[in-house]
Each structure stands twice: as structure tokens, then as C-alpha cells.
């Protein structure tokens, strides 16, 4: 048996030795608090109302439940649109890293031009694109956008794991957890789908996050050493323990029967 990535509709999941394992981004999503998300959601709805007063006024004939249902979907509609654009940009960036020629849709042309500039400026030599990686010991798997040889601004050449980010808010520190999980995995799948040891890639102790924008790009060095990987493992532990069907679900017992008042005062 081996590491497997199974594509299913718009998503994917992983198996190692025939058993399903957690995905890296799922563990980070479930285990890392994101207080900023609450404020973003509230601001997004408020901005939508302020910018679309005519639409909101047109809801006057709807019942309260329908109005609430419509407005609460606003953040997720915007999120899904941004995710779709990010996926599209990733797809073209991956094809470019493989050396393919591409015809680029106008609405993401700036992002793709930024990807081309990055690949040229950093003299990227692709080792693996969309590389599935996994850990038997820690029971997780994920997909690295790019594993490549890269020339740094100081002239040093190294091999590293890289991840593209396209969100308007830029690169967040939790990318270190994601890239540490990829960098410290034990195996990866080569171009032929065969499982290989990560150690043979001789990867740098630093990974890189590449923020692609329509007007350029930035490259951020990311720490992925043992101290960061240990933090990822702690966070994965929390994610697994606090799931609805996880151990914590059994920690709260059933309500106790009421106690008669005369028993309390006796």
C-alpha cells in the first residue's frame, strides 16, 4: 500500500496504506482559532448593505427568515468567488511551472503575469508540481503547490517547498504550519505516482510563500523547522480531539434528574 490522493468532485482526500488520513489544511482550519473571521463576516454584510441599499430595500416584502437567510450568505458568496479565482490562478501557475504554454483569461492575466515574473526572476527549476505528501507517523497528508530549486536574491541556490497565495489580505503567519507539515512529511508521490522518501529531495529548512497579485508578487521566507512542525502537531491534536464525533463529545453527560426542593432544604 502507499500514499494516495483521491479526487472527488470539486475536492480531494487522502489515504495512507488504505486508511483515510487527515488533510493538512483541514487540520489547520479545525485546530487554529480565527477570531478575525468573525469580524470579516460582520464587516462584509455591513458593507454589502451600505453598497446595495436598493437591493436591501427590495427585501421589504420578504419575511424576516428569508431576509436573514439571504444576508448571511453574503460573506460565503464572496469567499467562494475569491476561492474560485484563486484556484484558477493556481492552475495556470502550475501549468507554467511545468513549462506549458497557456492562453490566459483576461480577468486573471495580471496574476499569471506575476507568476511568470516570479518563475523567471527566481530561476525556478521544477521538481514536482502539485506534489502529494504524507506522514505515516502523524497520520496526515497534503498537496504542496510546488517543490523546486530556487535562486535567492543573494545568489544562493536551494531546494524548497513553495506555496502560492492569492488572497487580497496577503500572506498570514499560519502558512508556516502548512508548509512545515509539507516539508516534514515522510513521503511524496513522484511524477509516476510512486511513493518516494522526502529525504531524497534534500529540501531547505526554509520554505517560501509566494503572494501573487494582479500588480506583482512578493516572496516570503517561511520557517518550517522542528519547532514549527511541533506546533502543527499540537494544533492537529486539538483539531482531532474537538471534532463533533471526537473524544470531547463524550465528556458532557446527560442532564441530571431534578432534585426535589425538600431534599435540598432537609
N, C-alpha and C positions, 0 to 999 in steps of 0.2 A: 504494500500500500504506500501511498505518497500524499503529498500536499495537492489539494485540488481547489480550483476556483470554479464555482458553478454559477453561470449566468442565468438569471431567471427574470424574464420580462425586463423591466427598467432597472432592476437591482442585481445583486450577486451575493453569494455567501460562500463559505469555505468548509472543507473537510480536511482532516489530517488522519491518515490511517483509517479512513472510513467513518470517522466520527466528526460531527459538526463542531466547529470551534468558533469562538467569538471573533468578530472583526475589530480591527484596531479603532476605526473611527466610531463604531458603535460603543465600545468601551469608554472612549473619551466622552462621547455625548452623554452616556448614562452615569458616569462617575465624577464628572467635573462640574461643579456649580457654575451657572452662567447668569448671575444677577443682572447683567447688562441687557439680557434678552427681554426681561420683563419691561424695562424702561423703553427699549426699542419698540416693542409691541404697542405700548401705550402711545408713544410719540407717533408711530406710523398711522394709527387710527385717527389721532387728533389731526395730523397733517392732511389725511385724506378728507376728513370732514371740512377743514378750513379751505381746502383747494377745490372741493366739489359740493359747495353749498346747494347748488341747484339739484344735484342728484339726491342729496340727503333730504332736501325739502320734498322731492318727489316721492319719498318713502312715507309721507304723512298718511297715505291711505292704507298702509300696511299695518298689521298688528305688531305689538311690541316684540313678540318672539321672533317674527320674521326680520324685523329691523336689526335686532341684536345678532341674529344668525348671519345676516349679510355683512354687518360691520366687523364682526370678529374674524371673518375670513380675510380681511384686507391684508394683514401682515403676512399671512401664509401665501396669498396670491403673489405678493411682491417677492417673497422668499423663493417661491418656485420658479418665478420668471428669472431671477438672478441666478439660481442654480442651473437652469436650462442654458443660460448664456455661458456660464462657467464650464459646463460640460462640453458645450460646442467649442469653446476656446481650447480646452484641454485636448479635444480630439484632433484639432488642427495642429496644436503644438506637438502632439505625439507623432503625427504623420511627418511633420518637418524633421523631428529628431531621427526618424527612420530614413530620412533622405528623400522622401517623396515630394513630387511637385503637386501643388494644391491650387484649386480655384476657390478663392475666399469670398464668402458673402460680405456685402458692403458693411452690414451693421456690426461686424466684428473685425473689420480689416485692420483697424488700429492695434487691436490686441495681438493679431497674428504678426503684424509688422514688428511689434515689440518682441515677440517670441523669436523671430528671425534674427533680430539685432542681438538678443541675448546669446543665441546659439553661435553666432559669428564672433561676437566680442570675447566670449569666454572659451572659444575654440573647443566646443563640446564634441567629444568623441563618444558616441552612444555605446553603452554596453548592453543595457536592457531597457526597453520602454514598457510601461505598464507591467512591472515585474511583481508577480505574486510571491510573497514571502511568508514564512510561518515559523512558529516555535512550538515544538512538541512539549518542551518542559513547562512552558507557561500557558499553553493552550490558546493561542491566538494566531490570526493570520491577517494579512492586509495586502494592498497593492500600491507599490511605490510608483509615482509618476515617471521617474527617470533615475537610472543608475548610469553614471557616465564619468569619463575622465574630463576634468575641468582645469583650465588655466586661470589662476587667480590674478588680481591686479598687480601683485608683487612678483609675478612671473613663476611662482611655484605651480607645479602640476600635481594633481592628486585625483584619486577616485572617490566618488562620494554619492550619497543618496540625495536626490533633489525633489522638491515638491512645488508645483505651480499653485499660486493663489490669485484669484481674480476679483475678490470682493472689493467693493468701494471703500470699506473700512481698513483695508490693508492687511498686514500680517500680524497675527496675535501670538503671544508667548506660548500658547498651548500647542503650537506647531512643533515645539521641541519634544513633547510627549509622543506625538505621532511619528516624527522622524526617528526618535530614539527606539521606538518599537520596531520600525523597519530596519534600522541599522543593526540592532542587536538580535534580530531573528536568527535562527539557526540554519534555515534552508531557503532557497529560492527556486523558481522554475526557470529553466533556460528557454531559449527560443524554440526548442523542440518539445517543450512541455515536460522535460526531465528534471527531477529534483536534484539540486546541487547544493553543496555546503556554502554558506555565505562567506566563510573564512577564505575561500579561494579568490574572492574578489578583492581582498586587501584594501578595504574601504577606510577612508579617513575617519578620525574621531570627531570631525566636524561635518555636519550636513548643511544643505543650503535651501532656503525658501526663496522662490522667485516670484515677486509680485508683478504680474503682467497687467498693464493698463492700456487704455487706448492712446495715451500720450507718452508711453515709455515703459521702463521697467526698473525695478530695484532688486538687488540680491542681498539677502541677509544670511550671515553665518549663524548656524544653529548648533548649540551644544547637545550632544547625544551620548555622552559618556555614561558610566555606570550610575552616577548619582541621579542623572535624569531618568535613566531606564528604571531605576529603583522606584522613583516617584510614579512612573507609569504603572508599575506593578501594584503599588499601593492603591492607585486610583482604580485599576481594574478589579482589585479585590472589593473595593467599596461598590462598584457598579454591579458586580455579581451578587453581593450579599443583600443589596437593597432592591432587587427586582421584585415585581409583584408576586412572582412564583418562587422567589428565593427564600432563604432561611428566615429572613426577618418577618415574612408573612405569618410564621407560626409563633412569633414572640408575643403577640397580643391575643389573649384568651377571650372567651365569651364573657359577656356581662354577667356578673354575679347576681343571684336572686335577691330581690329586695329584702331588707331586714325590717321586721316589724318594729314600730316605734316603741312599743312597750318593752321589747327586748333591749333596745338601746338605753332606755332610762332605768331599767331594773337595777 
